[in-house]
Amino acid sequence: MDAFDDVRPAVECLDMLVEPVATAIRAWSGSLPAEELRYVDTDPAIADTALLVETYGPWLLEQSANCVVVAGKRGGETTLAACVVLSHTRVDVNGVVRRQLGARKASFAPMDRAVGESGMEYGGITPIGLPAGWPLLVDAAVADTPYALIGSGGRRGKLIVPGKALAELPGATVLDGLGIA
């Protein structure tokens, strides 16, 4: 992630993070130390992957991952879950996600609900610091990547996290084929 001028350990930037993310990093218990998680300050106007790639270069598309919130419905119950896939893929909501959640129907969660329940900003939702009851589905390609650029919980800033650390997050299930071309 050499393209960024200011990359620091996220533990030194907790004041730049939304509360659920800062809390999760403070309580970090993965096999990799919290110091392996990096924070890079970015302009909130370019938080979306396409704008980041336009600003920093196309190589970033291969090293970025998106976290999207989905809603699985069965009967009168709705389960919110987060899915992490590489940025050049899309989440297989109607196949892998629906089956994994045991839902009759799955779709992207409404923005206001995803933001309200996660405590994060739209365009910055990250798998670190999600509500405890949410399933976290991580594409195997993300888990296998040395480092992934992901949201920081807010539109300002990004986190650079080893794929292995994402696979070890609370509630995480690593799945083949979650991200499709």
Steps between C-alpha positions, in 0.01 A plus 500: 500500500786728408275749320390659827716765664383453858446141612499444877404221738124528557559477877663845473198644316207392716377860523458498118271195508129466576435360846410137411821465296719668762348277769566185295862597441550578871367152584686326213572133570591351161807284438666801335571798727281810467810690386472309168183698423586825326307823457540729202335841497308554177269771376134411579406626152681201348382231743332297227723237341463635145618845609788358703614297200471807277711700748766244596508263203340183364730270702292597804196315364678167554595587860174653618207324661146622551278425798129501420207440732233256390162405641388136493129438552324182604148506637466820701867507596769717342869430560757766421842378393814658360677365193862578408609448140780630282405828334513363147228245589144524621326315781300192395198611703241268344723191505777465760363761744141381491605137556748586776238701690230237444279773356219478247596843370816708532569854386720795580389655828341845481769765549335660804475165677858394412636833623274521805568151628872490419579844645709567189472738205370402158797446271727410791340193657769257606497146641694615807264608777173364363218416743572176686201307367568560133638218289811610311552329166853536358586390149790251497689727257492778761621265774787393272618851415810625686334837564166651405404867494159526670275766647578648839141537619484859373539657158830658604786253510557137414642202683766269358447159657652155438245267342575246773390753764170559317436124493550484879256779590216408740214326319704455179438215260732468200318395185613408151303676227353777715647755260416445134623674186 
